Amino acid sequence: MSKRSLQAILLVSTLVASLSASGAAAQSPSASAASGGPVTLTIGSTSDLVSPNVFKACCALDYEFLFLNYDQLLNFDKDTLAATDGLAYYPPEESTDGKTWTFKIRTGVKWSDGVPLTAKDVAFTFNFIKDNHMGAFFNYLGDAKSFEAPDDETFIWRLNTPSTAPIAPPWLPIIPEHIWSRFDGKDAKTIKEFKNIPAVGSGAFNLTDWKPGQYMSLDANKDYWGGTPYIDRIVWKVYDNPEALKLALINGEIDAAEALPPAIFQQIQNVSNITTNVSNANYYDDLAFNFRGAPGAAFPGSPAGTADPSLQNLDVRKAIAYSIDKQALVDRVTLGYSSVGSSVILPTYTQWQWQPDASQTIGFSPEAAKSLLDSAGYKDTNGDGFRETPNGEPWSLQVLTITDLTYSVQEGKLIVGWMNDVGIKTSIKSVSESKAYDLWGAGDFDMYVWGWGAEPDPDSTLQLFIKSQCEWWSDGCYSDPAYEKMYASQHTTADMANRHDIVSQMQQFLYEQMPLVILLYEKDLQAYRNDRFTGFTTQPSPVGSIFYAFGPQVYLGIKPVSANQETASTSSSSGVPIWVWIALVVVVVILGGAFLARRGKSSEDTE
Amino acid sequence: MGSRRYLLKKILQAFFTMWFVLTMNFFLFRILPSDPVANMTKAQKLTRAESAALRIEFGLDKPMLQQYLIYITHPFNWGLSFQSSRPVADVIGERVWPTLLLVGISTILSTIFGVLIGISSAWRRGSRLDVNWLVSTMTFYSMPDFWFGMMLLLAFAATLHWFPISGYMGDPTATGWGHIVDVARHLVLPVTTLTIGYLGEYSLIMRSSLIDVMNEDFVGVARAKGLPDRLVRRRHAVPNALLPIVTMVILYFGYVLGGAVGVETVFSYPGLGKLTYEAIDQQDFPVMQAMFLLFSAAVIIANLIADITYGYLDPRVREA
């Protein structure tokens, strides 16, 4: 064997040996706490941040980042979601006409770059949203006249018409004037292009790093006015498939996981060092009807579409509702991880939700469905098992389902079966979400199985059913003059008790008039390693979410299980064992030596 | 002179192909029956004025021909992502290096091991070794890569805890050698998945090509001269059998930027394959267009390099 050959083998072996030493020493961020490093809570998710720009926020993780990184004018109470102290003290001073609300802003708060936060930042935020018409938060402003800060501690919200908007509370982040003022007056594209990393905020945590498709990292604000967090850093890690998310939680690569699918969630139920949480989600699934029919037959004032005219008959819609077994949807589609739907307001928002009593409930009753259809004139006149229109013409409906959504197709299949059982000839059409948006925009559907997320204040949900939302956010351009009146009343009253009454009436109205059928309320399925962290609570209590709540309160209570931190850190991915590396080095040396020895013995080519 | 004309001809063909691809790239996305602004803004609360302004800003209010002329004269002006309003160059740029590492290393390794296996298999054609190689490489080649990747994940990450479950790196604060090792650990399983999954293709072609060459007269002459088997293989047979492999490898390097969406999903690896899928799903036109342009350009350039290399290696092609 030549000297050069021997050097080559030794070089390769050394490289392998040094890789093995480094690999064995490689640690995950959570483990660094054992050696005195920052305490990091790593949460796994199948979602990613869309953008750290405040005005690009669209989805759950964006809002989670917003309300960790930024404060709100008023916070949501941790247990009840009622308004409570935020940057401003609650309650504010209300003028007798309900049009002027004066807030006292707390002092001593600083932005993450050290600049003091004052009432002027609060006034700037609201004026920025109003003047630049930032759609994401615009609806929280009420019929705003002006926002003023006569001094550093006073914020005045003036309205043209009375409203409870100032104490809803408005779910929007307070942004620093010294960072965002340069975008004031610019077009929406310029405002939304701002990268905003690091995101200067006053919240309990501050976004310091974001790698799209990989993770976002937020550092704790140790001077936070609401209390010093026990954890030093939060990392949200992106997983592209839920199986890997589950394995990462079990393996210790992450400390918590959210949005687990039911089948995966069931698999970790009995793991001793994992605690699971089932909470009310901020989302409902519904069967929404289209009221956009042929010109002349269309719902009054709505643009033309292709909806079957029978859907404008309340008895037909009620019959469809009676044919749906919602409990079966809960049990068979979501494996029990949801609850039967009724009102458009989610059960999470206990202070707003109206529930029908036994006499009002429209439950599963195929007989009631058939009876309603018979009395409406939809009878099976030719004995083929399917009903015809009152004019004796063939009658069929189509349910649109969306393949991108977790439950839509399964729900749709069951609903179609039940409708066929009561004699309504129904078919199913499954499309991607992008295609569904096209069909929705064109009014080219009878009904679809989709859903809505809902915000704490009911206004954003209730406005879906007003006329001005047609061709905008309305499902099928439903409208009713009585409902329009109620909506305007609740939108312009400054009396919270009065507003509660109106909102309850509106929910009952929608339940009875049925522009849509609320099928079920989805649940959030979350889990965490109880051997790593403790102090997890939910918002609201007791059936709320750990993550995707309404502020930082839950995170402020999470702390490491310090006695077990060192043990826990060694249970994460620990690298290839040293004996494997040694075996690899030995194999490389043996094979290399044999190969080179064989070459040395061969004769030269003597052509 | 023949070489120069050959080179010029190939370069001109590449330019024409690139123009054709650019044009197809533009019209293909506009044939889709959907409104990109509606899709872009579906989950956001925009006012109607904002929505209309977006249509103007992204040039969607202009006539199709005008949009095309703007596009063809500024092919690298990729604009902003519809989804995130971030520059498309940034959106793509942050995934290029992880993709090059994953698919590039896998392509190199599967080429090396595929060629070696093909040589070994062809030289011992019909033997038990040949059969074993054929069966095992074809088995792995026919396995869905996402399934195979999941099996490796379960075995070596979830059960043995030898490697991380997912991602490109575990410790974003690591620097220097620590960062290299961190990234390398995260690459092992996805690279292994792609390498083992695709070396069958190279081994089959190498085997087939070498068997053809082994039947040539010059190989018989070399044996007749008394050369050892090993030298006949190494100096006469293999170099001639490598020509198809060289072309294939260069072309496959053109596909590197396409990523590997199945493996990226299993290992939650931030690659261009998944980005392309997401852009299609979200109808993020600027990202889709940029990805298809990059991908097409890479394949066209690789094809050009393959043509030139082949012409250099085999003079008969240049002079034809």
Chai-1 contact restraints between the chains, C-beta under 6 A:
chainA,res_idxA,chainB,res_idxB,connection_type,confidence,min_distance_angstrom,max_distance_angstrom,comment,restraint_id
A,S22,B,V181,contact,1.0,0.0,6.0,A-B,restraint_1
A,G23,B,R185,contact,1.0,0.0,6.0,A-B,restraint_2
A,A26,B,V181,contact,1.0,0.0,6.0,A-B,restraint_3
A,A26,B,D182,contact,1.0,0.0,6.0,A-B,restraint_4
A,S28,B,G170,contact,1.0,0.0,6.0,A-B,restraint_5
A,P29,B,D171,contact,1.0,0.0,6.0,A-B,restraint_6
A,V50,B,S84,contact,1.0,0.0,6.0,A-B,restraint_7
A,S51,B,S84,contact,1.0,0.0,6.0,A-B,restraint_8
A,K56,B,S85,contact,1.0,0.0,6.0,A-B,restraint_9
A,C58,B,A43,contact,1.0,0.0,6.0,A-B,restraint_10
A,C58,B,Q44,contact,1.0,0.0,6.0,A-B,restraint_11
A,H133,B,T47,contact,1.0,0.0,6.0,A-B,restraint_12
A,G135,B,K45,contact,1.0,0.0,6.0,A-B,restraint_13
A,G135,B,L46,contact,1.0,0.0,6.0,A-B,restraint_14
A,G135,B,T47,contact,1.0,0.0,6.0,A-B,restraint_15
A,G135,B,E50,contact,1.0,0.0,6.0,A-B,restraint_16
A,A136,B,K45,contact,1.0,0.0,6.0,A-B,restraint_17
A,A188,B,E50,contact,1.0,0.0,6.0,A-B,restraint_18
A,K189,B,E57,contact,1.0,0.0,6.0,A-B,restraint_19
A,K192,B,S85,contact,1.0,0.0,6.0,A-B,restraint_20
A,E193,B,S85,contact,1.0,0.0,6.0,A-B,restraint_21
A,G213,B,P270,contact,1.0,0.0,6.0,A-B,restraint_22
A,Q214,B,Y168,contact,1.0,0.0,6.0,A-B,restraint_23
A,Q214,B,P270,contact,1.0,0.0,6.0,A-B,restraint_24
A,Y239,B,S166,contact,1.0,0.0,6.0,A-B,restraint_25
A,Y239,B,S268,contact,1.0,0.0,6.0,A-B,restraint_26
A,D240,B,T265,contact,1.0,0.0,6.0,A-B,restraint_27
A,D240,B,S268,contact,1.0,0.0,6.0,A-B,restraint_28
A,N241,B,T265,contact,1.0,0.0,6.0,A-B,restraint_29
A,A244,B,I165,contact,1.0,0.0,6.0,A-B,restraint_30
A,A244,B,S166,contact,1.0,0.0,6.0,A-B,restraint_31
A,A244,B,S268,contact,1.0,0.0,6.0,A-B,restraint_32
A,L247,B,A158,contact,1.0,0.0,6.0,A-B,restraint_33
A,L247,B,I165,contact,1.0,0.0,6.0,A-B,restraint_34
A,A248,B,I165,contact,1.0,0.0,6.0,A-B,restraint_35
A,N251,B,A158,contact,1.0,0.0,6.0,A-B,restraint_36
A,N251,B,I165,contact,1.0,0.0,6.0,A-B,restraint_37
A,E253,B,I165,contact,1.0,0.0,6.0,A-B,restraint_38
A,S434,B,S34,contact,1.0,0.0,6.0,A-B,restraint_39
A,S434,B,N39,contact,1.0,0.0,6.0,A-B,restraint_40
A,S434,B,Q283,contact,1.0,0.0,6.0,A-B,restraint_41
A,Y437,B,A38,contact,1.0,0.0,6.0,A-B,restraint_42
A,Y437,B,N39,contact,1.0,0.0,6.0,A-B,restraint_43
A,Y437,B,K42,contact,1.0,0.0,6.0,A-B,restraint_44
A,D438,B,S34,contact,1.0,0.0,6.0,A-B,restraint_45
A,G441,B,A38,contact,1.0,0.0,6.0,A-B,restraint_46
A,S573,B,H161,contact,1.0,0.0,6.0,A-B,restraint_47
A,S573,B,P164,contact,1.0,0.0,6.0,A-B,restraint_48
A,S574,B,H161,contact,1.0,0.0,6.0,A-B,restraint_49
A,V576,B,W162,contact,1.0,0.0,6.0,A-B,restraint_50
A,D605,B,L231,contact,1.0,0.0,6.0,A-B,restraint_51
